[in-house]
Amino acid sequence: MKLLAFIIAYPFIWTLSRLPLRLLYILSDFLFFIIYHIVGYRKTVVYGNLQLAFPEKSPKELRALRKKSMRHFADFIVESIKAFSLSEKEAMKRYKFVNPEVLNDVAKRKKNIILTGCHQNNWEWSVSMPLVSEIQIFGTYKEIKNKYFNDFMKKSRTKFGLKASKMQDTIPDMLKNLKNGISGAYILLSDQNPLFHKTYHWTPFFGVNVPVHTGAELLAKKFDMAIINYATKKVKRGYYETTFEVITETPKEFEDYKITDAYIALTEKNIRQQPSNYLWTHKRFKHKDGYQIWVERYKK
């Protein structure tokens, strides 16, 4: 059954991915109309997130921001489809890395790097990072139950030289590389909500106290890895620029969770620059009232 589903869907995806982006954006406009005006996909969730993040904005401003956000979300969907056939030439043209020397200079001084980032603008096309990197880039993906779709997506994401690990294999693969002396830069998108019982730290995000992932900091300290953040902005439809910024090359010098706090503050700053292009469809503040419960049940 899984193979049959893949055989049926693959030609459709393959055909769409090879359409010029100007045609795919027509599809995006239609998709936006369906998901926003007809289905109303997560309109309440997005509005609630924006209301908490931008309490200074009026209801009219929040609705306008929500609408703009969902337009970008539709664009991201078709751009993700385009990623399957995106050529090296087109990737270099549409997804520019402004200062790869920051990454490469640190790589020369430091054997291993953790790359932090968030779900803003277009993170799928960041798999082209190996085209400008002088160090091996490692990424993580969530495994799909359908093996055929999973292999198809993995092949697409690794075509520019990125090496991908299943989410549950990220740390074991990292440890294996470190043991074997294989240098690398590991992409860790760290803006999602951690599981409540696996939370170690809370910090303000848009003024709301939330639980945050601390894995990047813990790994950096344990293995003395540099931490570099990469942030992407949308220049215009279908064109992006990504900038690298060093958070620290000496993680062991920081008090616990100070690096995590710095990353969250940097992420918020970058989101505020283009707030409509962040992935607001997830419940970003679902644990906003849960700190005391966490303290009583799980605080280590």
C-alpha positions as a printed Julia matrix, in Angstrom:
300×3 Matrix{Float64}:
   0.0    0.0     0.0
   2.85   2.41    0.84
   4.52   1.7    -2.47
   1.24   2.21   -4.31
   0.72   5.58   -2.58
   4.22   6.63   -3.63
   3.71   5.45   -7.24
   0.51   7.48   -7.46
   1.85  10.65   -5.82
   5.39  10.74   -7.21
   4.53  11.75  -10.82
   2.35  14.58   -9.52
   5.08  15.9    -7.18
   7.76  15.41   -9.86
   5.74  17.38  -12.41
   4.94  20.23  -10.02
   8.54  20.54   -8.86
   9.71  21.1   -12.42
   7.36  23.97  -13.11
   8.94  27.44  -13.11
   8.49  29.25   -9.83
   6.42  31.95  -11.54
   3.81  29.26  -12.25
   4.14  27.72   -8.82
   3.39  31.1    -7.28
   0.1   31.17   -9.17
  -0.61  27.84   -7.47
   0.47  29.43   -4.19
  -2.07  32.25   -4.62
  -4.81  29.67   -5.18
  -3.58  27.59   -2.24
  -3.62  30.67    0.01
  -7.23  31.35   -0.96
  -8.2   27.78   -0.05
  -6.32  27.47    3.25
  -7.09  31.0     4.47
 -10.53  31.91    3.15
 -12.17  28.48    2.68
 -10.57  26.12    5.21
  -9.38  28.74    7.67
  -6.3   26.65    8.46
  -5.08  27.42   12.0
  -6.31  31.0    11.83
  -7.13  30.96   15.54
  -3.7   29.54   16.46
  -1.83  32.09   14.34
  -3.88  34.99   15.68
  -3.38  33.84   19.26
   0.39  33.6    18.77
   0.57  37.05   17.19
  -1.62  38.53   19.91
   0.78  37.32   22.59
   3.92  38.25   20.64
   2.74  41.72   19.63
   0.37  42.98   22.35
   0.95  46.54   21.18
  -0.76  45.87   17.82
  -4.45  46.49   17.23
  -6.83  43.66   16.18
  -6.83  45.1    12.64
  -3.02  45.05   12.52
  -2.93  41.5    13.87
  -5.4   40.27   11.26
  -3.34  41.91    8.51
  -0.17  40.29    9.87
  -1.92  36.92   10.06
  -3.05  37.21    6.44
   0.44  38.14    5.28
   1.88  35.26    7.3
  -0.43  32.73    5.65
   0.48  34.09    2.21
   4.1   33.38    2.99
   3.16  29.95    4.35
   1.54  29.1     0.99
   4.7   30.28   -0.79
   6.8   28.09    1.49
   4.72  25.03    0.57
   5.28  25.46   -3.17
   8.95  26.35   -2.61
   9.33  23.11   -0.65
   7.94  21.25   -3.66
  10.34  23.14   -5.93
  13.22  22.0    -3.69
  12.98  18.51   -5.19
  14.22  19.77   -8.57
  16.12  22.89   -7.48
  19.42  22.98   -9.34
  22.73  24.1    -7.9
  22.7   27.17  -10.18
  19.2   28.17   -9.13
  19.93  27.54   -5.45
  22.99  29.82   -5.58
  20.92  32.49   -7.33
  17.85  32.39   -5.11
  19.31  31.42   -1.74
  22.43  33.48   -1.09
  24.71  33.09    1.89
  25.88  36.63    2.6
  28.93  35.91    4.76
  30.01  32.25    4.52
  33.5   33.36    5.56
  32.17  33.62    9.14
  31.37  29.9     9.1
  34.55  28.96    7.27
  36.87  31.08    9.43
  35.52  29.46   12.59
  35.83  26.03   10.96
  39.54  26.67   10.44
  40.04  27.45   14.13
  37.5   25.06   15.58
  36.99  21.46   14.53
  33.26  21.26   15.15
  30.33  23.69   15.05
  26.68  23.71   16.03
  24.5   25.78   13.7
  21.41  27.14   15.41
  18.45  28.48   13.47
  14.68  28.78   13.47
  11.67  28.1    11.25
  11.58  31.45    9.5
  11.32  32.3     5.81
  12.56  29.25    3.86
  14.62  26.74    5.83
  14.2   23.92    3.3
  16.53  25.6     0.81
  19.24  25.92    3.47
  20.28  22.39    2.47
  22.33  24.22   -0.17
  24.71  25.38    2.58
  27.4   22.81    1.63
  27.85  24.72   -1.64
  29.55  27.56    0.29
  30.93  25.66    3.28
  34.46  24.38    3.77
  33.31  22.02    6.52
  30.94  19.07    6.22
  27.34  20.08    7.02
  25.12  17.64    8.93
  21.35  17.96    9.17
  18.48  16.23   10.93
  15.16  15.05    9.53
  12.02  13.55   10.99
  11.51  10.1     9.52
   8.34   9.53    7.49
   6.53   6.22    8.01
   6.32   5.65    4.26
   9.82   4.41    3.39
   9.53   5.43   -0.26
   8.6    9.04    0.48
  11.23   9.12    3.21
  13.99   7.99    0.84
  12.77  10.44   -1.81
  12.93  13.4     0.58
  16.29  12.36    2.01
  17.78  12.14   -1.48
  16.5   15.63   -2.28
  17.86  17.16    0.93
  21.31  15.63    0.51
  21.87  16.38   -3.18
  24.08  19.41   -2.47
  26.35  17.51   -0.08
  24.52  17.71    3.24
  24.65  14.52    5.31
  21.34  13.75    7.01
  20.53  11.78   10.15
  17.19  10.69   11.51
  16.17  12.78   14.49
  16.76   9.98   16.96
  20.21   9.29   15.44
  21.5   12.87   15.57
  23.47  12.6    18.81
  24.72   9.01   18.23
  25.95  10.03   14.76
  27.6   13.14   16.19
  29.36  11.06   18.84
  30.52   8.61   16.19
  31.96  11.44   14.08
  33.72  12.98   17.07
  35.21   9.63   18.02
  36.48   9.11   14.47
  37.87  12.63   14.16
  35.35  13.7    11.5
  34.84  17.47   11.63
  31.4   18.89   10.99
  28.85  21.65   11.44
  25.53  20.37   12.78
  22.26  22.17   12.01
  19.91  22.24   15.01
  16.68  24.21   14.57
  15.87  24.96   18.19
  12.72  27.07   18.25
  10.16  24.34   18.91
   8.6   23.48   22.28
  10.48  20.71   24.12
   8.58  17.92   25.82
   7.52  19.07   29.26
   9.33  16.28   31.09
  12.5   16.92   29.07
  12.58  20.65   29.81
  15.55  22.06   31.74
  15.14  25.79   31.27
  12.53  28.52   30.74
  13.18  31.95   29.27
  11.21  34.93   27.91
  10.27  34.73   24.23
   8.4   37.82   23.05
   7.87  38.61   26.71
   6.24  35.24   27.45
   7.97  32.73   29.74
   8.34  29.48   27.74
  10.27  26.21   27.97
  13.15  26.03   25.48
  15.49  23.45   24.0
  18.94  23.48   25.6
  20.55  20.69   23.59
  22.71  22.97   21.44
  24.29  24.57   24.5
  24.75  21.29   26.36
  26.44  19.61   23.38
  28.63  22.63   22.69
  29.85  22.69   26.28
  30.38  18.95   26.5
  32.43  18.75   23.28
  33.81  22.31   23.17
  32.02  23.18   19.94
  31.49  26.67   18.54
  27.91  27.9    18.15
  26.95  29.92   15.07
  23.46  31.15   14.34
  22.16  31.45   10.81
  19.2   33.68   10.0
  17.37  34.0     6.7
  15.47  37.0     5.41
  13.19  37.23    2.4
  14.46  39.75   -0.13
  11.5   39.27   -2.43
   9.3   36.41   -3.55
  11.53  33.44   -4.26
  14.77  35.13   -3.15
  16.45  34.82    0.24
  19.63  35.88    2.0
  21.16  34.01    4.92
  23.6   35.55    7.38
  25.86  33.75    9.85
  26.53  35.19   13.31
  28.87  33.72   15.9
  27.25  33.27   19.3
  30.39  31.87   20.92
  33.56  29.9    20.23
  34.14  29.35   23.95
  30.92  27.82   25.31
  32.5   26.56   28.53
  33.07  30.14   29.66
  29.3   30.77   29.95
  27.07  30.09   32.93
  24.45  27.44   32.35
  21.71  28.46   29.91
  23.22  31.88   29.12
  24.0   30.68   25.59
  20.44  29.42   25.21
  19.11  32.79   26.39
  21.36  34.55   23.85
  20.07  32.31   21.05
  16.41  32.94   21.99
  17.01  36.71   22.14
  18.73  36.62   18.74
  15.9   34.54   17.29
  13.31  37.0    18.56
  15.26  39.91   17.08
  15.39  38.22   13.67
  11.69  37.33   13.74
  10.75  40.91   14.59
  12.49  42.07   11.4
  10.11  39.98    9.26
   7.36  38.8    11.63
   5.0   37.59    8.89
   7.55  35.05    7.66
   7.84  33.01   10.83
   6.04  29.68   11.27
   3.22  30.9    13.51
   0.97  27.93   12.68
   2.45  26.02   15.66
   1.34  26.78   19.23
   4.41  28.76   20.22
   3.14  29.64   23.69
   1.13  26.58   24.64
   3.03  26.22   27.96
   2.89  29.9    28.88
   1.03  29.17   32.12
   2.87  25.98   32.94
   6.03  27.09   34.71
   4.79  26.41   38.23
   3.43  23.01   37.19
   6.83  22.17   35.69
   8.61  23.28   38.88
   6.42  21.05   41.02
   6.58  17.99   38.77
   9.79  17.99   36.79
  12.38  20.56   37.88
  15.69  18.78   38.07
